[in-house]
Amino acid sequence: MTSNSPEHDNSSASGGRPPGPDSRGSGGAGSAPSSSRAATPASTGSWTPGSAPGTSSSAPGTSSTRAGAPQAGTAAKGKKAGKAASTGGDWNVFRTVVVLVGLALAAFGVYYLILGTAGLPDTEGTPVNPTLESQFRFYSAMMVGVGAAFITIAIKFQWANMLWLVCLMVFVGGIGRVLSWAFSGTPNYLLIILMVIELAFPAALLVWHKYIAKTTELRKEFAQRS
């Protein structure tokens, strides 16, 4: 009977469609997406080598530029540090001189404050005048104050404007010695030397201060422009 034949069973098992080229074709169609997916990396790979050399060639140039920038910055910082060091050295020398002047004035003031007119030359064996002695010791204490002002200005240089006032006080004291020489006669040579110092040194100190301040300002402007 035909219902029990093997051929009928095979045709019915396959849904009435015998296996043929259609089934192999469907299998080929099913494998097509895999082949298209495999082709995608190939196309990507074909593009990547073309762009890689350009990227790698630009990278070394960028790295060299970045590597050169810190060197230039370091050189600029070194120049600025050198200028600042030279400026600071000028101010340090100036402050040292001001401190020495203050110490000298304070030392002379303490010396005359203790000894009075007896500490002056050409006063041995002369009677002591109480009025003159009182006035002399007072001004000796003022000399100590002027010396302390010089030292304070040198330590705390925010008060540099006060340097002009203190130098003016010393200069006026030198003028007082000139008047004494003119009206009372020639003093001892040591007092003449002090008179010259009191007239010349304050002016020289102020000119020096102005020079360093102007030089420092010019260096700052040059550093900002460069």
C-alpha positions as CSV (number, residue, x, y, z in Angstrom):
1,M,0.0,0.0,0.0
2,T,1.2,3.5,-0.8
3,S,0.6,4.8,2.6
4,N,3.1,2.5,4.2
5,S,5.8,3.0,1.5
6,P,9.1,4.7,2.7
7,E,9.0,7.2,-0.1
8,H,5.6,8.5,1.1
9,D,6.9,8.7,4.7
10,N,10.0,10.8,3.6
11,S,7.9,13.2,1.6
12,S,5.4,13.7,4.4
13,A,8.3,14.1,6.9
14,S,9.7,16.9,4.9
15,G,6.4,18.7,4.6
16,G,5.9,17.6,1.1
17,R,9.0,19.4,-0.1
18,P,11.9,17.1,-0.9
19,P,15.4,18.4,0.0
20,G,17.0,20.1,-2.9
21,P,18.8,23.2,-4.0
22,D,16.3,25.4,-2.1
23,S,17.4,24.1,1.2
24,R,21.1,24.5,0.3
25,G,20.3,27.9,-1.0
26,S,18.6,28.8,2.3
27,G,21.7,27.6,4.0
28,G,23.8,29.8,1.8
29,A,21.6,32.7,2.5
30,G,21.9,32.1,6.2
31,S,25.7,32.2,6.0
32,A,25.6,35.5,4.0
33,P,25.3,37.8,7.1
34,S,28.3,36.1,8.6
35,S,30.3,36.8,5.5
36,S,29.1,40.4,5.4
37,R,30.0,40.8,9.1
38,A,33.4,39.4,8.4
39,A,33.9,41.9,5.6
40,T,33.3,44.9,7.9
41,P,36.5,44.6,10.0
42,A,38.4,44.1,6.8
43,S,37.1,47.4,5.4
44,T,37.8,49.1,8.8
45,G,41.3,47.6,8.8
46,S,41.9,48.9,5.3
47,W,41.0,52.4,6.5
48,T,43.0,52.3,9.8
49,P,46.5,51.8,8.3
50,G,45.9,54.8,6.0
51,S,45.2,57.1,9.0
52,A,47.7,55.6,11.5
53,P,50.8,57.1,9.8
54,G,49.4,60.6,9.9
55,T,48.5,60.3,13.5
56,S,51.8,58.8,14.5
57,S,53.7,61.4,12.5
58,S,51.9,64.3,14.2
59,A,52.5,62.8,17.7
60,P,56.3,63.1,17.7
61,G,56.0,66.8,16.7
62,T,53.5,67.5,19.4
63,S,55.7,65.7,22.0
64,S,58.7,67.6,20.9
65,T,56.9,70.9,21.2
66,R,55.6,70.0,24.6
67,A,59.0,68.9,25.6
68,G,60.6,72.1,24.4
69,A,58.1,74.3,26.2
70,P,59.2,73.5,29.8
71,Q,62.8,74.1,28.8
72,A,62.0,77.6,27.5
73,G,59.9,78.2,30.7
74,T,62.8,77.0,32.8
75,A,65.2,79.3,31.1
76,A,62.9,82.3,31.5
77,K,62.5,81.5,35.2
78,G,66.2,81.2,35.5
79,K,66.7,84.7,34.0
80,K,64.0,86.2,36.2
81,A,65.6,84.5,39.3
82,G,69.0,85.9,38.3
83,K,67.6,89.4,38.0
84,A,65.7,89.1,41.3
85,A,68.9,87.9,43.0
86,S,70.9,90.8,41.7
87,T,68.2,93.3,42.8
88,G,68.0,91.6,46.2
89,G,71.8,91.8,46.5
90,D,71.7,95.6,45.9
91,W,69.1,96.1,48.6
92,N,71.0,93.8,51.0
93,V,74.2,95.8,50.6
94,F,72.3,99.1,51.0
95,R,70.6,97.8,54.2
96,T,73.9,96.6,55.6
97,V,75.4,100.1,55.1
98,V,72.3,101.7,56.8
99,V,72.6,99.3,59.7
100,L,76.3,100.1,60.2
101,V,75.5,103.9,60.1
102,G,72.9,103.4,62.7
103,L,75.2,101.4,64.9
104,A,77.9,104.0,64.7
105,L,75.5,106.8,65.6
106,A,74.0,104.9,68.5
107,A,77.5,104.0,69.8
108,F,78.7,107.6,69.7
109,G,75.4,108.7,71.4
110,V,75.8,106.2,74.2
111,Y,79.5,107.2,74.6
112,Y,78.7,110.9,74.9
113,L,75.6,110.2,77.0
114,I,77.8,108.5,79.6
115,L,80.8,110.8,79.6
116,G,79.2,114.1,78.8
117,T,81.4,116.9,77.5
118,A,84.4,115.1,79.0
119,G,84.3,112.7,76.1
120,L,85.0,115.5,73.6
121,P,88.5,116.3,72.5
122,D,90.2,119.5,73.8
123,T,88.1,119.5,77.0
124,E,90.7,118.2,79.5
125,G,91.2,120.3,82.5
126,T,88.3,122.7,81.7
127,P,85.6,123.4,84.3
128,V,82.3,121.7,83.7
129,N,79.4,123.9,82.8
130,P,76.2,122.3,84.2
131,T,74.0,124.0,81.6
132,L,76.2,123.0,78.7
133,E,76.5,119.5,80.2
134,S,72.8,119.0,80.4
135,Q,72.1,120.1,76.9
136,F,75.0,118.0,75.5
137,R,73.8,114.9,77.2
138,F,70.3,115.5,75.9
139,Y,71.5,115.7,72.3
140,S,73.6,112.6,72.9
141,A,70.4,110.7,73.7
142,M,68.9,112.1,70.5
143,M,71.9,110.8,68.6
144,V,71.1,107.3,70.0
145,G,67.5,107.7,68.8
146,V,68.7,108.6,65.3
147,G,71.0,105.6,65.2
148,A,68.1,103.4,66.3
149,A,65.9,104.9,63.5
150,F,68.5,103.9,60.9
151,I,68.6,100.4,62.2
152,T,64.8,100.1,62.3
153,I,64.5,101.4,58.8
154,A,67.0,98.9,57.5
155,I,65.3,95.9,59.2
156,K,61.7,96.9,58.4
157,F,62.2,98.5,55.0
158,Q,58.5,99.3,54.6
159,W,59.4,102.5,56.4
160,A,61.9,103.5,53.7
161,N,60.3,106.9,53.3
162,M,61.4,107.7,56.9
163,L,64.9,107.3,55.7
164,W,64.7,110.7,54.0
165,L,63.6,112.4,57.2
166,V,66.4,110.8,59.3
167,C,69.0,111.7,56.7
168,L,67.7,115.2,56.7
169,M,68.1,115.4,60.5
170,V,71.7,114.3,60.2
171,F,72.3,116.8,57.4
172,V,70.9,119.7,59.4
173,G,73.2,118.6,62.3
174,G,76.1,119.0,59.9
175,I,74.9,122.5,59.0
176,G,74.8,123.2,62.8
177,R,78.5,122.4,62.9
178,V,79.2,124.7,60.0
179,L,77.5,127.5,61.9
180,S,79.4,126.7,65.1
181,W,82.7,126.9,63.1
182,A,81.6,130.2,61.6
183,F,80.6,131.9,64.8
184,S,82.7,130.2,67.5
185,G,86.0,129.3,65.8
186,T,87.6,126.2,64.4
187,P,86.8,123.0,66.3
188,N,89.0,119.9,66.7
189,Y,89.8,118.1,63.5
190,L,87.8,115.1,64.5
191,L,84.6,117.3,64.6
192,I,85.5,118.7,61.2
193,I,85.7,115.1,59.8
194,L,82.3,114.4,61.4
195,M,80.9,117.6,59.8
196,V,82.0,116.5,56.4
197,I,80.5,113.1,56.9
198,E,77.2,114.5,58.2
199,L,76.9,116.8,55.2
200,A,78.0,114.4,52.4
201,F,76.8,111.0,53.6
202,P,73.0,111.6,53.9
203,A,72.9,113.0,50.4
204,A,74.9,110.1,49.0
205,L,72.7,107.6,50.8
206,L,69.5,109.1,49.5
207,V,70.9,109.1,45.9
208,W,71.9,105.5,46.3
209,H,68.5,104.6,47.5
210,K,66.8,106.4,44.6
211,Y,69.1,104.6,42.1
212,I,68.4,101.1,43.5
213,A,64.6,101.8,43.5
214,K,64.7,103.0,39.9
215,T,66.8,100.1,38.8
216,T,64.5,97.6,40.4
217,E,61.5,99.2,38.7
218,L,63.1,99.1,35.3
219,R,64.1,95.5,35.8
220,K,60.5,94.6,36.7
221,E,59.1,96.3,33.6
222,F,61.7,94.6,31.4
223,A,60.8,91.2,32.9
224,Q,57.1,91.8,32.3
225,R,57.7,92.7,28.7
226,S,59.9,89.7,28.0
